[in-house]
Each structure stands twice: as structure tokens, then as C-alpha cells.
Amino acid sequence: MITAGQYEVITRTADATFVHKKVIGSGGEFAIVSLRLEPLPGGSGVQFINEVTENLLPTRFVEGVREGIQEAAKVGVIAGHPVVDLRVTLIDGKYHNVDSNRRTFSFAARGAFWDALRKAEPRLRSGSG
């Protein structure tokens, strides 16, 4: 159970890339997401910045990344508290014309978020979030 007023924050910038690749019958699932997490002052919440152009990663996949980050930030890696006060920047992504969709990018974004979060030296904080 999450204690009211407990949050996880990061103390340093960290990058991570996550590959979501799964073979299902004759098809599959594929998405690669690279994120950068940066700490922000208290009360900033979770900010999302997209640095990837539409020709590199279509908007529909970027929306999947945004959704994945929102879900991942609900549960941190220390004690399962929400993660707050950070900027998450989408710095790269790769897709497959057949095997990629919004959901695969949501999965990849969650994986990249949690990998970067572990590298970003998270800490517990009490407060209003």
C-alpha cells in the first residue's frame, strides 16, 4: 500500500534504451525507445518532451510513448511510490511498418523509463508531490 505523501524523485540525469521485441506466430511486436530523465524542482510533476521528428517516429507511436511514461511514473523502483518532479525526453525511437503500434511503444517506453529511473539514483521524498 502506498503511504500518502510518499514519492520517488531522481537525483541525476540518466538515459536508457529499451527494445520491445516479441515473435507471435508469423508476426510480432517491435518498438525501440530511448529516453532521458532529468530531475526538476519540487512541484514540477512529470514533463514530457519529444525531440524525435515525425519522419523518424510517427505521432501515433509518440503518443504510445507518452502513455507508457504516464503509466510507468505511477510506480517507482524503490518502494512503488509515484515518481514526480522530472522531465522525460524522447530522444530516439525505431519502428517496424507491420509489427509496431501504439501499444508496443507504450511497453517499450515503460521499460526505458524504469531502466533510466534505476540509473538516475532515485530517492524517497515526503511531501505534497
Secondary structure as GFF3:
##gff-version 3
##sequence-region A 1 129
A	DSSP	beta_strand	6	9	.	.	.	ID=ss1
A	DSSP	beta_strand	14	24	.	.	.	ID=ss2
A	DSSP	beta_strand	27	39	.	.	.	ID=ss3
A	DSSP	beta_strand	46	50	.	.	.	ID=ss4
A	DSSP	alpha_helix	59	72	.	.	.	ID=ss5
A	DSSP	beta_strand	86	94	.	.	.	ID=ss6
A	DSSP	alpha_helix	102	119	.	.	.	ID=ss7
A	DSSP	beta_strand	123	126	.	.	.	ID=ss8
###
